[in-house]
Amino acid sequence: MRGAALVAIAATIGNFLQGWDNATIAGAIVYIKNDLDLGTSVEGLVVAMSLIGATAITTCSGAISDWLGRRPMLIMSSMLYFVSGLVMLWSPNVYILCLARLLDGFGIGLAVTLVPVYISETAPSEIRGLLNTLPQFTGSGGMFLSYCMVFGMSLMDSPSWRLMLGVLSIPSLLYFAFTVFYLPESPRWLVSKGRMLEAKQVLQRLRGREDVSGEMALLVEGLGIGGETSIEEYIIGPADELDESQEPGADKDKIRLYGPEEGLSWVAKPVAGQSILSIASRPGSMVNQSIPLMDPLVTLFGSVHEKLPETGSTRSMLFPNFGSMFSTAEPHARNEQWDEESLQREGEDYASDAAGGDSDDNLHSPLISRQTTSLEKDMIPPASHISSLSMRRHSTLVQDGTESVGGTGIGGGWQLAWKWSEREGEDGKKEGGFKRIYLHEEGIPGSRRGSLVSLPGNDMPAEGEFIQAAALVSQPALYSKELMDQHPVGPAMVHPAETVSEGPVWTALLDPGVKRALLVGIGIQILQQFSGINGVLYYTPQILEEAGVEVLLSNLGLGSDSASFLISAFTTLLMLPCIGVAMKLMDISGRRRLLLTTIPVLIVSLIILVFSELVDLGTVVNAAISTACVIVYFCCFVMGYGPIPNILCSEIFPTRVRGLCIAICALVYWIGDIIVTYTLPVMLSSIGLAGIFGIYAVVCLISWVFVFLKVPETKGMPLEVITEFFAVGARQAGATKNE
């Protein structure tokens, strides 16, 4: 996973520059207002121009990134940082300075919006939370180093604010070099555009292995939005112990999985009476909920994580040697690159993997191959892009048994598989039914006693011979009913590039699963902004001054401005180890648990701050209490409510509209930031600090309730499975309301 980690670190330089800029302008404005003789309103405008720029660019950044890609937008961000730094270094007057701050805001908006998306789309699911906490860490690190620089320059006889702001161009050059020469394009975006060869090469680089067929198949399945999905439950066991005396009809629903050794196979059967929504029948599930107002999504996600091992693996928890479970077959004679260029070759079928290197004419397709089935005896292969799925190189869909399945582990204990069912139609001809399955092991291994798999003899088997698994069963993402009507050999699949321009992406926002995800993303972004972080930052210098810190530093020979910068640097430094702890816990405890644990601490800290404002316990005692509360508030905020909203927003939307949806959430974030920043002085003069912190405490309480009732746990789950769960949960909730 080193490749993905290094790419994430390089991408978060954009967040480092954001933190650097925030701290630099906070220090430089002290000298700017004196040098340019600015009034209070113009001073506020200089600081606010970056917020205005970030908000403006966010309105279009998501849609453009879905169109042009994530990497070009990050390159543009680095260029904007660099140019704005040079202009600020030159700024002869306040007008040019405001223009430079606007360009700087454009760069900040692109980085803050798209870096979490980029990391989520390139990181393995097992460490996605850790890597997506890096933007918070590098942003705080940038603030700390910037405060140190400003503090050092403040000790000079005549500090230059232009130099303070212009230094931004130096690290932005490093950011530009990484985005141009090191960062690859997001493989999920490449797949969404049909550029399969490039996506495969990027994945091989990120994962450090040649065989990425399972994840390539997963990325294709992530292109779907909506569709009917059912949650089923299977008992999976050795196929060689099936009772030969079973009625033929009893095997019609079985899914055959072939094992790593010759003659070893597994079979999966649906659990009786739970074929529509198995999870709904459990206590505390979507139907039998002990908390009436809790969103069914929370229960649905929670039912998976209750069974999820603490440490994930990219190998399947169900079948550790799944990659060798399939027999090999001779590849089709014709090879074709499954890429956008292949659309020019009309009338040719997608080819299976074959020997030789990747090239324009010979691509080892990780996904698509024509397979021979019993249908081929009766049907003529179509002349359009139709295929069945091949899960591994030199592998086939197994033709023995009623159904066949192929798949590979996709991370987090999940297994991607497809089942191909053959049945007789009304005209006596055999027809095919094609389903995609996301499998996940549930609980402890099941016992054979009383299972649906009939066993010969009366001997009790070894424990753990059968496994219980939940399954999300649906049509494949690129399934085409029109092609299916042409009676293809195998399932009807269109090329990803053919679906790129089908309909405006805005229509996808009306899908129930996407709407539910937007509700979660927008809600948590709004509540985060009104949870008090800006107010506490505003209040920190005052309470530290009351605590006598500035007096102590002044006695050491530091001026008031230098002392303030040093205090800010120290406060920022305290955040870094706390963010490090959050990085460690993000994929262990999970996003939801971290929020539910840290938000109560924020509430208590704010209540104590209100108490210290209303009750006079003496200057020293009040200052000590306030200082302790501020430090605790900062540390807990950066562990939970700071990074997690952006992490969640980068995980819960489908690939085709991820950029657009996260831009909507980011727009809400920036608008909330502007509102809170510019209402704080007004509120301070009208209701005082006690009133402000009281309101923030109430908002934090509302936040905790919102997280508890509406925000699901997404740790360790592939992005495509997360969006599938949102779709299932939203439709089930809608059906429950209609009833």
C-alpha positions, 0 to 999 in steps of 0.5 A, a space after each residue: 500500500 506504499 504507492 497509495 500512501 505516497 500519492 496521498 502525501 503528495 496530494 495533501 501538499 495543497 492542504 499544507 499550503 491552505 494552512 500556511 496561507 491561513 496562518 500567514 495572513 493572520 500574522 501579515 494583516 497586522 503589518 498590512 493595515 499599518 503599511 497601507 493605512 487600511 480601515 476596518 472594512 477594507 482590512 476584513 475584505 483583504 482577509 475575506 477575499 480568499 474565502 470568497 474565491 474558495 466559495 466561487 470556485 467550489 460552485 463549478 469545481 466538482 462538475 469540471 473535475 467530473 468532466 476533466 479529471 481530478 489531476 488537472 484540477 490539482 495542477 490548476 490549484 498548484 498554479 493558482 497558489 504559485 501565481 497568487 504568491 508572486 502577485 502578493 510579493 509584488 502587490 503595490 496597493 490594496 487592489 492588487 493584493 485583493 486580486 492576489 488573495 482571490 486567486 489564492 482562494 481559488 487554489 484553496 477551494 480546489 485543494 480543499 474540495 478535491 484532495 479528499 475525493 482524490 485520496 478516497 478514489 486512490 486509497 485501499 479501503 483498509 487505510 482510506 480513513 488514515 490517508 484521508 486524515 492527512 489533509 487535516 494533519 498537513 494543514 495544521 502542520 502548515 499553520 504551525 510552520 507558518 506561525 513560526 516563520 511569521 514569529 521569526 520575521 516579527 523579531 526583525 526591525 521592519 518585517 515585510 508582509 509582502 515577503 511573508 505572503 510571497 513565500 507561499 510560491 516556494 512550496 507551491 512549486 513543489 506542489 506543482 512538480 508533484 501534481 505534474 510529474 508524480 500524481 496519477 489520474 484517479 483510476 475510478 475517473 479513468 474507468 468512468 471515461 472508458 480508459 481501461 488501460 490507463 486505469 489498470 496501469 495506475 492501479 498496478 502502480 498504486 497497489 504494487 502488484 500486477 493482478 488488479 483484476 478484482 479491483 478493476 471489476 469493482 470500479 466498473 460496477 461503481 459506475 451504476 447509479 440506482 437500480 434494484 438491489 436486494 439483500 440476501 443471506 447465504 450459507 456457503 459450504 463444500 459442494 462435494 458434500 451435497 446430498 446426491 439424492 437432492 431433488 433437481 429443483 432444490 439446486 436451482 438457486 445455488 451458486 457454485 464456487 470452485 476451490 483452490 485444489 482440484 475437486 474442491 468446490 463451494 456452494 452458496 444457497 440463500 437462507 430460507 425466508 430471508 431472500 428479500 432483505 435478510 438484515 431487516 429481520 434481525 433485532 435492531 435492524 431496518 424493520 425492528 428498530 429500537 430507536 424509532 427516529 434512527 435512519 435505516 441506513 445507520 442500522 444497515 451499515 452497523 449490522 455489517 460492522 458488528 461482524 467486521 474484523 478489527 483488521 481488514 485485508 485485501 484478501 477475501 475473508 471468505 475465501 483466502 485463495 479465491 484467486 485460484 478457484 477457477 479453471 483456465 480455458 483457451 482464450 479467444 483468438 481475437 484480442 481487443 483493448 477495452 478502452 475508449 479507442 476500441 469503440 472505433 472497431 465496430 462489430 468486434 467482441 471484447 476478448 479475454 486475457 491472453 499472453 503477451 504484453 499490454 499494448 494498443 492491440 493486445 490488452 490483458 483485459 481484467 474484466 471482459 471475455 466471451 465465454 462458451 456456455 450451453 447457450 452458444 449451441 442455440 444462439 448466434 453471438 451478437 455484433 455489438 459490444 456484449 460479453 460475460 465477465 471474467 474475473 481473473 486472468 486466464 479464468 472462466 465462468 465455471 460451467 459446471 452446475 446450475 450457476 457459476 460465479 467468478 470474483 476476487 476480494 475487493 477489500 474490507 472482507 468483501 467479495 465481488 462475484 457474479 452469478 450466471 443462471 441458466 434456465 429454460 424459457 417459454 419457447 424451450 430455449 435456455 435463457 441467461 440471468 446475470 447478477 452481481 453479488 457483493 458478499 460479506 462474511 457474517 458472524 461466526 462460521 455457521 453450523 451444519 446442523 439444521 442448515 439448508 445444505 443436505 449432508 450424507 451420513 450422520 457424522 458431525 463435521 468440523 466446526 467452521 465448515 460452513 460460512 454465513 454471508 450477507 449478499 447485495 444482489 443486483 444487476 451489473 452497473 453496465 447491464 443493458 436490457 436492449 442488448 439482452 433482448 438480442 440474446 447474447 452469449 453471456 450477459 449483456 454489458 456495454 462499454 463504459 465509454 458508451 455511457 459517459 455522455 448519457 444524460 446530464 449528471 444533474 438527473 442523478 441527484 434525484 436518485 434516492 440513494 444520492 439524495 440521502 447521501 447529500 442529506 448526510 453530507 450537507 447536514 454534517 458540513 453545516 453543523 461542523 461550521 456552527 459547532 464553535 471552532 471559529 469562535 474558539 479560535 477568535 477567543 484564544 488570544 484573549 483568554 491566553 492573555 488573561 492567563 498571563 501568557 503574553 505578560 510572561 512572554 513580554 517579560 522575556 523581551 517579546 513584543 505583543 505581536 511576536 508573543 501572539 504569534 508564538 502562542 498561536 504556533 504553540 496552540 497549533 502544535 498541540 493539534 498535531 499529536 491529536 491528529 496523529 491519534 485520529 489517523 490511527 483510530 480512523 480505520 479502527 474505531 471508525 468515523 461514527 464512533 470518533 464523532 460520538 465520542 469527541 462531540 460530547 467533550 466539545 459540549 462540556 468544554 463549551 459549557 465550562 467556558 460559558 460558566 467561566 464567563 458568567 461566574 467570577 472565580 478570580 482572574 487566575 482561576 478563570 484564565 486557567 479553566 478557560 485555557 484548559 477548555 480551549 486546549 481540550 476543545 482544539 484537541 478533540 475537534 481535530 480528532 473528530 469533527 475537523 477531518 471526518 465531515 470531509 472524509 465522509 463526503 468523499 466516500 458516500 457518493 457514486 463515482 459518476 457524480 462524486 465531484 459534483 456532490 462533494 462540491 455541493 457539500 464544500 459550497 455549503 462549508 464555505 458559505 457557513 464559514 463566511 456566515 460564522 466569521 462575519 456574524 461573530 463580531 456582531 454576536 459578540 457585541 450583542 450577546 457576549 461570549 457566554 451567549 456565543 458559546 452557549 449557542 455553540 454548545 447547543 449546535 454541538 448537541 444537535 450535531 451529536 443527535 444528527 450523527 447518532 441518528 443519520 450518519 452511518 459507519 463507512 470504515 473499511 468498506 469499498 466506495 462502491 459498496 457504500 454507495 450500494 448500501 445508500 441506495 438500498 437503505 434509501 429505497 427501503 426507507 421510502 417503501 416503509 414510509 409508503 406503507 
